[in-house]
Amino acid sequence: MASKMHISNFNYFLENYERCEDEAAKRHFSGVAYFFRAYFYFQKLKRFGEVPFYETTLSADDMESLQAPRETRQFITDRILEDLDRAITNLNEEVQAYRITKYSALALKSRVGLYEGTFEKYRDISGYETYLNSSVDASLELMQNSPYSVYSTGNIEMDYMELFNSFKQQKYNFVNLYYIDMYIY
């Protein structure tokens, strides 16, 4: 589970990354930081629901911040989607196995929007359409403009088995998010 330390580290980075002189590195790694902050808050949202939201570095003697009240689900989800929009803008588009790219951020944005949209829809909470639409938009962008595709050899009976028994996995974006889910803790 994401700890306050992970989030604090990304907030520290986001407060200080402008010092870097390499514009390409600054842009890409700010996107990575926004991606992971969004990812960690999404994990917290799924597990705990409403939690405090921090956009600045925490210090051990700032009791007011450390004891901040929980924010609403909508507030947290809106901040997650904002961070993912920043990540999508800043991350590299180059296909790289096991690296966070624009397409990883689009896939996570789709997942966040679908999760929260359906959570709110089936609990009769108004405003769920916004999240479902963000999921659709991110999914369409991913399907129409990314170098990724659905795995198919033309043999429907064998495709699923071959997907997981093949070394061609790095071409398929969901694998990247699967590895993030498995190893980020």
Backbone bond lengths (Angstrom), bond angles and torsions (degrees), N, CA, C in turn:
res aa  C-N    CA-C-N  psi(-1)  N-CA   C-N-CA  omega(-1)  CA-C   N-CA-C  phi
1 M - - - 1.458 - - 1.520 109.39 -
2 A 1.291 114.94 144.42 1.456 120.80 -178.76 1.521 110.36 -66.81
3 S 1.293 116.25 130.94 1.457 119.55 179.68 1.523 109.46 -100.33
4 K 1.315 114.97 166.38 1.465 119.51 175.31 1.511 110.52 -61.37
5 M 1.343 117.25 -27.19 1.458 120.59 -179.26 1.521 110.68 -65.96
6 H 1.333 118.26 -42.94 1.463 120.11 177.61 1.519 110.29 -59.01
7 I 1.307 116.08 -49.23 1.459 120.74 -177.50 1.518 109.96 -64.47
8 S 1.309 117.13 -40.51 1.460 120.42 178.41 1.527 110.97 -62.77
9 N 1.329 117.21 -39.03 1.466 120.23 177.97 1.527 111.53 -62.59
10 F 1.329 116.71 -42.36 1.464 119.17 178.90 1.524 110.72 -69.35
11 N 1.321 117.79 -36.87 1.460 119.82 176.09 1.528 110.85 -63.98
12 Y 1.325 116.56 -40.23 1.472 120.40 177.17 1.524 109.95 -60.48
13 F 1.326 116.22 -46.06 1.458 119.65 178.27 1.527 110.74 -59.05
14 L 1.334 117.21 -47.06 1.459 120.81 -177.17 1.525 112.39 -66.23
15 E 1.325 117.39 -24.72 1.463 120.84 175.73 1.525 111.85 -78.02
16 N 1.342 117.57 -19.75 1.465 120.01 -171.09 1.527 115.85 -123.64
17 Y 1.306 119.42 -4.98 1.457 120.15 -173.21 1.521 113.97 -66.71
18 E 1.313 118.84 -20.35 1.468 121.80 -179.37 1.531 111.95 -63.47
19 R 1.306 117.61 -16.11 1.475 121.21 178.94 1.520 112.40 -68.99
20 C 1.309 116.82 -22.55 1.467 121.47 -178.56 1.523 109.59 -65.41
21 E 1.321 116.74 139.51 1.461 121.30 -179.10 1.524 112.49 -90.72
22 D 1.307 118.01 -19.19 1.461 122.01 -179.99 1.527 108.97 -83.77
23 E 1.329 116.23 105.54 1.467 120.87 -174.63 1.528 112.89 -62.05
24 A 1.329 117.27 -40.12 1.468 120.51 -179.16 1.527 110.62 -65.22
25 A 1.330 116.84 -44.00 1.467 120.55 178.73 1.517 110.27 -66.37
26 K 1.324 116.95 -42.06 1.460 121.20 179.83 1.532 110.29 -59.42
27 R 1.310 115.92 -44.89 1.464 120.09 -178.34 1.532 110.75 -65.56
28 H 1.329 116.12 -50.82 1.469 119.81 -176.70 1.526 111.78 -62.67
29 F 1.317 117.43 -48.82 1.457 119.12 -174.35 1.526 112.84 -74.22
30 S 1.331 117.80 -23.59 1.471 117.89 170.18 1.522 108.82 -66.70
31 G 1.335 117.02 -37.31 1.460 120.53 175.52 1.517 112.08 -62.63
32 V 1.325 117.05 -40.13 1.465 121.34 177.29 1.528 109.94 -62.97
33 A 1.321 117.03 -43.42 1.467 120.56 -179.98 1.530 111.12 -64.14
34 Y 1.328 116.70 -43.41 1.475 119.22 177.31 1.528 110.54 -63.20
35 F 1.325 116.46 -40.29 1.462 120.48 178.66 1.523 110.65 -58.56
36 F 1.328 117.15 -50.68 1.460 119.85 -175.83 1.523 112.60 -70.86
37 R 1.332 117.52 -34.01 1.467 117.35 175.37 1.531 109.50 -62.76
38 A 1.329 115.94 -42.91 1.467 119.75 177.13 1.516 110.45 -62.78
39 Y 1.323 117.16 -42.58 1.463 121.35 -179.51 1.534 111.21 -61.41
40 F 1.329 116.73 -46.59 1.462 119.90 -178.70 1.526 111.36 -65.22
41 Y 1.324 116.88 -40.74 1.464 118.16 177.65 1.523 111.56 -68.11
42 F 1.310 117.61 -32.73 1.465 119.87 176.34 1.530 109.93 -64.00
43 Q 1.327 116.85 -41.29 1.468 119.88 176.74 1.530 110.81 -61.64
44 K 1.321 116.51 -42.35 1.465 120.31 178.14 1.529 111.14 -64.69
45 L 1.323 116.48 -41.90 1.459 120.71 179.63 1.525 111.14 -60.92
46 K 1.321 116.47 -43.02 1.462 119.80 -179.82 1.529 111.57 -66.28
47 R 1.298 116.50 -38.93 1.467 119.61 -175.45 1.524 113.45 -82.63
48 F 1.336 116.68 -43.69 1.459 120.04 -171.84 1.527 114.37 -111.37
49 G 1.315 118.07 -17.76 1.460 119.91 -173.78 1.514 109.43 82.11
50 E 1.305 115.97 -121.68 1.457 120.99 -178.47 1.525 110.49 -72.89
51 V 1.334 116.29 129.74 1.460 122.96 179.20 1.527 108.03 -140.67
52 P 1.333 118.32 162.31 1.467 119.41 172.49 1.526 109.38 -64.80
53 F 1.312 117.19 147.14 1.461 121.26 179.00 1.517 108.52 -117.33
54 Y 1.320 116.17 124.94 1.465 122.32 -178.00 1.519 110.03 -115.50
55 E 1.342 115.82 128.29 1.461 120.57 175.29 1.521 111.57 -113.34
56 T 1.308 116.54 3.40 1.461 120.98 178.26 1.528 108.72 -128.48
57 T 1.297 115.18 164.97 1.460 121.11 179.01 1.522 109.67 -68.62
58 L 1.299 115.75 135.58 1.461 120.87 177.83 1.518 110.19 -87.42
59 S 1.315 115.72 144.22 1.461 119.45 172.53 1.526 107.68 -118.76
60 A 1.294 115.67 150.97 1.461 121.45 -174.25 1.523 112.86 -64.01
61 D 1.335 118.18 -24.66 1.460 120.23 -177.53 1.532 113.65 -98.07
62 D 1.316 117.41 3.69 1.464 121.29 178.02 1.522 109.34 -92.17
63 M 1.314 115.76 79.41 1.464 121.11 -174.94 1.528 112.46 -64.16
64 E 1.319 116.87 -32.79 1.463 119.38 179.94 1.529 111.01 -62.06
65 S 1.327 117.35 -44.44 1.464 120.94 178.44 1.522 111.56 -69.71
66 L 1.322 116.25 -40.39 1.460 119.65 -178.61 1.523 112.49 -66.80
67 Q 1.320 116.74 -24.46 1.457 121.17 179.45 1.528 111.82 -108.61
68 A 1.319 115.81 26.00 1.465 120.77 -178.70 1.528 110.17 -62.11
69 P 1.323 116.73 146.49 1.467 119.31 178.89 1.526 111.17 -72.19
70 R 1.309 115.40 164.32 1.457 121.01 178.09 1.526 109.70 -70.59
71 E 1.316 114.80 146.61 1.465 121.37 174.66 1.524 108.21 -95.01
72 T 1.316 116.56 161.86 1.463 120.49 179.38 1.525 110.22 -71.02
73 R 1.306 116.03 159.23 1.472 121.42 176.96 1.523 110.34 -57.78
74 Q 1.329 116.55 -42.16 1.454 120.39 -178.11 1.531 110.86 -63.94
75 F 1.320 116.68 -42.52 1.462 120.58 178.45 1.527 110.10 -60.05
76 I 1.320 116.39 -47.98 1.467 120.88 -178.56 1.523 110.28 -64.10
77 T 1.319 117.42 -45.07 1.464 120.31 -179.82 1.521 111.03 -63.40
78 D 1.316 117.54 -40.53 1.471 120.40 177.74 1.527 110.77 -61.90
79 R 1.337 117.52 -40.96 1.479 120.19 178.26 1.531 110.57 -67.45
80 I 1.319 117.27 -38.71 1.467 120.80 177.83 1.527 109.33 -60.53
81 L 1.324 116.80 -47.54 1.464 120.40 -178.89 1.527 111.55 -66.46
82 E 1.322 117.83 -35.50 1.470 120.48 174.90 1.524 110.54 -62.85
83 D 1.333 116.97 -45.24 1.465 120.13 178.02 1.526 111.07 -61.69
84 L 1.322 116.71 -39.56 1.461 119.49 179.16 1.524 111.43 -68.78
85 D 1.320 117.94 -35.22 1.469 119.72 175.19 1.525 110.68 -63.47
86 R 1.329 117.33 -41.03 1.476 120.53 175.87 1.525 110.46 -64.00
87 A 1.315 116.47 -41.04 1.468 120.40 178.83 1.525 110.11 -63.09
88 I 1.328 117.67 -45.31 1.464 121.65 -179.42 1.527 110.10 -60.08
89 T 1.309 117.07 -39.87 1.462 121.40 179.34 1.528 111.79 -66.99
90 N 1.330 117.46 -37.87 1.464 121.01 -170.69 1.520 115.47 -96.26
91 L 1.312 118.83 -24.42 1.468 120.50 -174.12 1.528 112.16 -73.90
92 N 1.322 114.35 152.76 1.455 120.92 176.40 1.519 110.53 -65.50
93 E 1.324 115.93 149.15 1.463 121.15 176.97 1.521 111.46 -94.45
94 E 1.301 116.43 -10.03 1.463 121.31 -177.84 1.529 110.63 -60.95
95 V 1.320 116.40 134.73 1.461 121.20 179.17 1.524 108.67 -72.81
96 Q 1.314 116.04 120.49 1.458 121.67 179.27 1.520 107.73 -140.38
97 A 1.314 116.01 119.84 1.461 119.78 177.85 1.523 109.06 -64.76
98 Y 1.317 116.03 137.97 1.461 124.10 175.81 1.532 113.71 64.53
99 R 1.318 117.27 22.67 1.460 122.42 175.64 1.524 109.00 -125.01
100 I 1.303 115.64 149.60 1.457 120.73 177.37 1.527 107.53 -77.87
101 T 1.322 116.07 126.58 1.463 121.80 177.75 1.524 109.22 -129.36
102 K 1.299 115.36 177.70 1.462 121.20 176.19 1.528 110.32 -53.65
103 Y 1.321 116.40 -37.38 1.459 120.54 -175.63 1.531 112.07 -74.19
104 S 1.315 116.91 -30.25 1.469 120.14 173.05 1.522 109.65 -64.65
105 A 1.331 116.11 -41.14 1.465 120.45 179.38 1.524 110.95 -67.30
106 L 1.327 117.37 -38.94 1.469 119.78 176.08 1.530 111.06 -62.79
107 A 1.320 116.57 -41.94 1.470 120.07 179.34 1.524 110.67 -64.10
108 L 1.330 117.76 -41.65 1.460 120.45 178.41 1.525 110.74 -67.21
109 K 1.324 117.48 -39.25 1.464 120.27 177.91 1.525 110.18 -61.32
110 S 1.321 116.57 -40.79 1.458 120.32 177.53 1.525 110.55 -61.80
111 R 1.314 116.02 -42.70 1.466 121.05 -179.38 1.521 111.38 -65.99
112 V 1.324 117.22 -43.36 1.470 121.29 -179.80 1.526 110.14 -63.37
113 G 1.332 116.69 -47.81 1.459 120.01 -179.19 1.514 112.45 -61.82
114 L 1.327 116.71 -42.15 1.463 120.43 178.91 1.527 111.17 -66.02
115 Y 1.313 116.38 -44.35 1.468 120.05 -178.73 1.531 110.98 -61.27
116 E 1.321 115.53 -54.27 1.463 118.18 -175.28 1.526 111.48 -72.29
117 G 1.317 117.49 -35.64 1.456 120.00 177.44 1.516 112.59 -60.93
118 T 1.321 116.92 -45.47 1.466 119.58 179.05 1.527 111.25 -72.75
119 F 1.343 117.26 -34.79 1.462 120.04 176.38 1.518 109.81 -57.17
120 E 1.332 116.20 -47.81 1.459 120.01 -177.48 1.526 112.33 -74.43
121 K 1.315 117.43 -36.64 1.470 120.00 -179.13 1.525 110.99 -60.47
122 Y 1.305 116.89 -47.13 1.461 119.93 -175.24 1.522 113.45 -83.10
123 R 1.310 116.25 5.44 1.466 121.33 171.48 1.524 110.18 -118.03
124 D 1.316 115.71 13.74 1.472 122.82 178.31 1.521 112.88 54.51
125 I 1.333 116.46 42.38 1.460 121.70 176.11 1.528 106.83 -98.08
126 S 1.314 117.08 127.66 1.463 120.02 -177.13 1.527 110.95 -70.72
127 G 1.322 115.85 153.35 1.459 121.80 177.81 1.509 114.59 94.31
128 Y 1.304 117.86 2.29 1.467 120.53 -177.77 1.523 112.39 -64.65
129 E 1.348 116.97 -25.92 1.463 120.40 -177.60 1.525 111.80 -59.05
130 T 1.317 116.83 -35.45 1.467 121.15 179.59 1.523 110.94 -58.29
131 Y 1.320 116.55 -44.19 1.458 120.86 -178.24 1.530 111.68 -71.56
132 L 1.317 116.25 -40.34 1.466 118.82 177.52 1.531 110.68 -65.10
133 N 1.323 117.13 -39.04 1.470 120.03 177.78 1.524 111.60 -66.29
134 S 1.319 117.70 -37.16 1.471 119.27 177.11 1.521 110.39 -65.76
135 S 1.332 117.20 -34.08 1.458 121.15 176.33 1.529 110.67 -65.71
136 V 1.317 115.48 -45.41 1.469 119.97 179.21 1.522 110.20 -62.12
137 D 1.330 117.56 -46.37 1.468 121.05 -178.61 1.528 111.39 -61.25
138 A 1.324 116.84 -45.04 1.469 120.50 179.53 1.526 110.49 -65.41
139 S 1.324 116.82 -40.20 1.468 120.58 179.74 1.523 111.15 -64.66
140 L 1.330 116.44 -43.60 1.466 119.83 178.85 1.521 111.36 -63.11
141 E 1.331 116.03 -43.47 1.467 120.05 177.12 1.525 110.55 -59.26
142 L 1.298 116.43 -43.63 1.464 121.51 -179.74 1.529 111.16 -64.90
143 M 1.324 116.72 -44.38 1.470 120.25 -177.66 1.527 112.59 -72.00
144 Q 1.330 117.13 -37.23 1.458 120.06 -172.80 1.525 114.33 -89.76
145 N 1.333 117.86 -28.36 1.460 119.89 -170.88 1.519 115.13 -121.57
146 S 1.315 117.99 3.28 1.458 118.81 -179.27 1.525 110.05 -100.38
147 P 1.315 117.10 161.89 1.468 120.31 177.57 1.529 112.93 -78.96
148 Y 1.327 117.87 1.08 1.455 121.66 -177.63 1.522 110.78 -88.31
149 S 1.307 114.96 155.61 1.461 119.81 178.99 1.525 108.75 -146.80
150 V 1.316 114.55 169.69 1.457 120.54 175.44 1.526 107.26 -76.22
151 Y 1.311 116.57 133.68 1.455 121.33 -178.19 1.525 110.08 -67.16
152 S 1.327 115.71 126.29 1.458 119.72 177.61 1.518 109.39 -156.05
153 T 1.315 115.31 130.04 1.464 120.90 173.86 1.520 109.95 -103.49
154 G 1.322 115.96 -2.76 1.450 120.90 -175.83 1.516 112.69 93.40
155 N 1.317 116.73 -8.78 1.460 121.79 179.33 1.530 107.69 -107.74
156 I 1.302 116.24 92.32 1.454 121.90 -173.87 1.524 112.46 -56.69
157 E 1.306 117.73 -36.87 1.468 120.64 -177.29 1.524 112.38 -68.31
158 M 1.326 118.54 -26.00 1.466 121.66 -174.69 1.526 114.06 -108.82
159 D 1.327 118.43 -12.50 1.465 120.84 -173.68 1.521 113.30 -56.09
160 Y 1.323 117.37 -47.89 1.460 120.36 -176.18 1.524 110.82 -61.62
161 M 1.311 117.42 -46.04 1.459 120.93 179.67 1.527 110.63 -64.11
162 E 1.310 117.05 -43.92 1.459 120.27 -177.93 1.522 112.31 -67.75
163 L 1.317 117.20 -29.97 1.456 120.00 178.14 1.522 110.95 -58.87
164 F 1.321 116.76 -43.66 1.457 120.29 -176.50 1.529 113.19 -91.14
165 N 1.295 117.79 -5.16 1.460 121.53 176.07 1.518 111.46 -110.75
166 S 1.321 116.56 17.54 1.455 121.45 -174.70 1.521 109.96 -117.35
167 F 1.318 115.75 153.07 1.456 120.23 174.40 1.519 111.41 -89.63
168 K 1.312 117.78 8.66 1.458 122.62 179.89 1.528 111.06 -87.20
169 Q 1.300 118.51 8.78 1.460 122.11 -174.71 1.521 112.75 -58.94
170 Q 1.316 118.79 -32.18 1.442 120.73 -174.11 1.525 112.85 -61.47
171 K 1.327 118.01 -14.56 1.452 120.61 179.52 1.520 112.69 -81.93
172 Y 1.308 118.37 -6.47 1.450 120.42 -173.05 1.513 110.02 -116.48
173 N 1.327 115.40 120.65 1.454 123.20 -169.08 1.522 113.72 -59.78
174 F 1.328 119.68 -34.91 1.461 119.83 -176.28 1.513 110.94 -60.93
175 V 1.311 117.89 -26.59 1.459 120.86 179.32 1.520 109.62 -62.69
176 N 1.329 117.36 -39.59 1.456 120.10 178.85 1.520 110.76 -60.48
177 L 1.322 118.14 -45.36 1.461 120.05 -179.89 1.524 110.92 -68.50
178 Y 1.316 117.72 -33.26 1.457 120.84 176.12 1.523 110.02 -60.78
179 Y 1.327 117.14 -46.21 1.455 119.63 179.75 1.519 111.82 -65.76
180 I 1.322 117.82 -35.27 1.457 120.04 176.03 1.515 109.64 -61.03
181 D 1.331 117.02 -47.95 1.460 121.06 179.68 1.519 111.67 -58.76
182 M 1.312 117.57 -36.19 1.458 121.12 -175.43 1.523 112.65 -77.13
183 Y 1.337 118.59 -36.60 1.449 119.67 -166.12 1.525 115.71 -118.28
184 I 1.289 119.47 2.07 1.455 119.36 -173.16 1.515 113.57 -79.34
185 Y 1.298 118.15 -18.03 1.453 120.43 -175.77 1.483 108.87 -74.04
